[in-house]
């Protein structure tokens, strides 16, 4: 799991065609992979828009955090919020792409 200390990153949809979110300082990403226990799991692409300073939370350290249910709850809540936001943004981009194809 990664925490952005300084800089900004963009979150892209599965096709890498659309930015679906921007992550400012104090944001984090990689929570889906670490919470699922599948370190290689990728659901989105993250690309730096500026120079980034990040902190990394390794799986072993994350497992220590699980001793505190409030931390896990907060991560799960954020994961669900992002999932809904990303799905809505992707649907919107697909509709726009379909419209562009029809009008072009």
Rosetta silent file (secondary structure, phi, psi, omega in degrees, C-alpha in Angstrom):
SEQUENCE: XXXXXXXXXXXXXXXXXXXXXXXXXXXXXXXXXXXXXXXXXXXXXXXXXXXXXXXXXXXXXXXXXXXXXXXXXXXXXXXXXXXXXXXXXXXXXXXXXXXXXXXX
SCORE:     score description
SCORE:     0.000 S_00000001
   1 L     0.000  143.724 -174.720    0.000    0.000    0.000 S_00000001
   2 E  -123.388  140.645  178.074    1.298    3.435   -0.878 S_00000001
   3 E  -119.017  128.629  179.608    0.739    6.812    0.754 S_00000001
   4 E   -84.662  118.336  178.422    1.352   10.019   -1.165 S_00000001
   5 E   -89.149  -48.483  178.797    3.357   12.433    0.956 S_00000001
   6 E  -138.544  146.935  176.842    4.026   15.024   -1.760 S_00000001
   7 L   100.692 -178.169 -177.165    2.896   15.331   -5.366 S_00000001
   8 L  -135.832  140.854  177.071   -0.109   14.231   -7.369 S_00000001
   9 E  -126.028  155.178  177.518   -0.957   10.988   -9.168 S_00000001
  10 E  -109.520  143.335  175.997   -3.685   10.089  -11.652 S_00000001
  11 E  -104.891  125.312 -178.649   -5.833    6.964  -11.510 S_00000001
  12 E  -107.012  152.200  175.900   -6.648    5.477  -14.918 S_00000001
  13 L   -68.295  178.962 -174.923   -9.414    3.095  -15.945 S_00000001
  14 L   -64.748  -18.334  178.442   -8.619   -0.454  -17.027 S_00000001
  15 L   -92.624   -6.572 -175.828   -7.895    0.670  -20.598 S_00000001
  16 L    63.946   20.386 -179.738   -5.500    3.436  -19.478 S_00000001
  17 L   -95.357  -27.578 -173.206   -7.524    5.830  -21.652 S_00000001
  18 L  -127.773  136.804  171.827   -9.336    7.871  -19.022 S_00000001
  19 E   -80.325  122.128 -179.517   -8.331    9.533  -15.793 S_00000001
  20 E  -104.583  -11.617  176.962  -10.987    8.552  -13.285 S_00000001
  21 E  -166.220  160.246  173.075   -9.475   10.252  -10.243 S_00000001
  22 E  -122.304  140.289 -178.355   -6.558   12.321   -9.031 S_00000001
  23 E  -111.864  111.041  178.586   -4.736   11.579   -5.811 S_00000001
  24 L   -85.810  178.351  174.650   -3.354   14.576   -3.920 S_00000001
  25 L   -53.122  148.853 -178.300   -0.981   14.482   -0.939 S_00000001
  26 L    76.727    8.276  174.275   -2.308   12.444    2.021 S_00000001
  27 L   -92.383  166.717  175.466   -4.043   10.003   -0.355 S_00000001
  28 E  -138.495  160.038  175.157   -3.286    6.313   -0.572 S_00000001
  29 E  -150.241  165.629 -176.660   -3.579    3.560   -3.143 S_00000001
  30 L    90.998    6.617 -177.191   -2.931   -0.157   -3.370 S_00000001
  31 H   -68.657  -31.512 -179.680   -5.370   -0.912   -0.581 S_00000001
  32 H   -64.756  -45.387 -179.076   -7.346   -3.436   -2.654 S_00000001
  33 H   -64.784  -47.017 -175.575   -4.289   -5.577   -3.301 S_00000001
  34 H   -71.162  -37.207 -179.490   -2.980   -5.487    0.246 S_00000001
  35 H   -70.827  -29.537 -179.996   -6.385   -6.009    1.890 S_00000001
  36 H   -82.768  -13.783 -177.496   -7.119   -8.980   -0.375 S_00000001
  37 L    82.143    6.619  179.009   -3.728  -10.525    0.358 S_00000001
  38 L  -110.052   87.721 -173.524   -2.873  -10.579   -3.353 S_00000001
  39 L   -56.748  -28.752 -178.710    0.091   -8.226   -3.636 S_00000001
  40 L   -87.698   -2.303 -178.243    0.131   -8.509   -7.446 S_00000001
  41 L   -67.400  128.410  177.224   -3.562   -7.665   -7.852 S_00000001
  42 L  -128.279  126.952  175.963   -4.124   -4.551   -9.953 S_00000001
  43 L  -110.785  -17.185  179.981   -7.509   -3.025  -10.568 S_00000001
  44 L  -147.708  163.911  173.549   -6.325    0.374  -11.829 S_00000001
  45 E  -104.466  137.252  177.421   -3.186    2.058  -13.117 S_00000001
  46 E  -115.168  128.742  178.771   -1.620    4.859  -11.106 S_00000001
  47 E  -130.201  135.257  178.887    0.678    7.321  -12.857 S_00000001
  48 E   -66.719  134.677  173.198    2.567   10.202  -11.318 S_00000001
  49 L   -98.654  -24.115  176.109    1.540   13.622  -12.605 S_00000001
  50 L  -135.945  176.254  172.239    4.267   15.363  -10.631 S_00000001
  51 L   -60.255  136.952 -178.247    7.297   14.168   -8.708 S_00000001
  52 L  -114.071  142.943  166.384    6.036   11.971   -5.888 S_00000001
  53 E  -115.521  120.220 -175.546    7.267   11.356   -2.407 S_00000001
  54 E  -126.791  158.334  170.757    5.596    8.196   -1.103 S_00000001
  55 E  -116.030  142.539 -176.820    5.597    5.967    1.942 S_00000001
  56 E  -112.284  132.667  174.438    5.148    2.225    1.532 S_00000001
  57 L  -107.438  110.390 -179.155    3.217   -0.023    3.895 S_00000001
  58 L   -74.152  160.046 -178.639    4.414   -3.606    3.449 S_00000001
  59 H   -57.473  -40.887 -179.445    2.062   -6.570    3.894 S_00000001
  60 H   -62.833  -38.310  177.918    3.718   -7.585    7.169 S_00000001
  61 H   -72.007  -38.442  177.414    3.138   -4.086    8.582 S_00000001
  62 H   -59.767  -41.764 -179.690   -0.422   -4.021    7.246 S_00000001
  63 H   -60.663  -32.877  175.489   -1.102   -7.287    9.068 S_00000001
  64 H   -65.132  -35.098  179.688   -0.076   -5.581   12.325 S_00000001
  65 H   -65.251  -24.622 -177.882   -2.680   -2.888   11.611 S_00000001
  66 L   -65.657  -12.957  175.451   -5.382   -5.569   11.530 S_00000001
  67 L   -67.734  -16.179 -177.355   -5.136   -5.705   15.310 S_00000001
  68 L  -114.303   96.577 -175.910   -7.033   -2.416   15.226 S_00000001
  69 H   -55.338  -29.312 -179.018  -10.505   -2.956   13.709 S_00000001
  70 H   -66.060  -34.365  177.792  -11.055    0.791   13.298 S_00000001
  71 H   -68.024  -46.652  179.340   -8.139    0.991   10.849 S_00000001
  72 H   -61.121  -43.277  178.550   -9.438   -1.949    8.807 S_00000001
  73 H   -59.063  -43.358 -178.722  -12.957   -0.460    8.785 S_00000001
  74 H   -64.634  -41.870  177.708  -11.651    2.853    7.509 S_00000001
  75 H   -64.709  -44.608  179.623   -9.690    1.184    4.705 S_00000001
  76 H   -62.127  -41.318  177.888  -12.704   -0.962    3.746 S_00000001
  77 H   -61.505  -43.819  179.911  -14.975    2.105    3.712 S_00000001
  78 H   -65.805  -38.568  177.369  -12.532    3.972    1.480 S_00000001
  79 H   -61.188  -43.932 -179.626  -12.239    0.971   -0.842 S_00000001
  80 H   -66.371  -41.801  176.820  -16.019    0.840   -1.244 S_00000001
  81 H   -59.976  -45.913 -179.675  -16.241    4.603   -1.863 S_00000001
  82 H   -64.629  -40.904  179.970  -13.536    4.408   -4.520 S_00000001
  83 H   -58.735  -47.933  179.730  -15.128    1.390   -6.167 S_00000001
  84 H   -64.239  -44.707  179.885  -18.459    3.213   -6.542 S_00000001
  85 H   -61.970  -45.304 -179.220  -16.812    6.440   -7.694 S_00000001
  86 H   -64.835  -41.693  179.166  -14.646    4.613  -10.233 S_00000001
  87 H   -61.705  -42.880  179.072  -17.573    2.601  -11.603 S_00000001
  88 H   -64.378  -42.732 -179.625  -19.619    5.780  -12.093 S_00000001
  89 H   -65.985  -40.021  179.261  -16.745    7.589  -13.787 S_00000001
  90 H   -65.125  -43.321  177.707  -16.051    4.620  -16.089 S_00000001
  91 H   -59.715  -43.564  179.972  -19.735    4.400  -17.082 S_00000001
  92 H   -61.864  -44.722  179.994  -19.750    8.115  -17.835 S_00000001
  93 H   -65.299  -37.573  178.576  -16.588    7.827  -19.974 S_00000001
  94 H   -65.604  -42.613  178.153  -18.008    4.847  -21.878 S_00000001
  95 H   -62.197  -41.479  178.477  -21.210    6.721  -22.647 S_00000001
  96 H   -62.775  -43.305  179.151  -19.169    9.684  -23.829 S_00000001
  97 H   -63.403  -39.570  177.839  -17.017    7.430  -26.022 S_00000001
  98 H   -64.768  -41.592  178.235  -20.129    5.821  -27.530 S_00000001
  99 H   -63.265  -44.986  178.987  -21.594    9.254  -28.250 S_00000001
 100 H   -60.690  -40.312  178.943  -18.330   10.413  -29.820 S_00000001
 101 H   -66.008  -39.912 -179.523  -18.242    7.285  -32.016 S_00000001
 102 H   -69.886  -33.788 -175.939  -21.846    7.807  -33.129 S_00000001
 103 H   -89.358  -11.382 -174.692  -21.383   11.479  -33.931 S_00000001
 104 L   -87.708    0.000    0.000  -18.002   11.094  -35.653 S_00000001
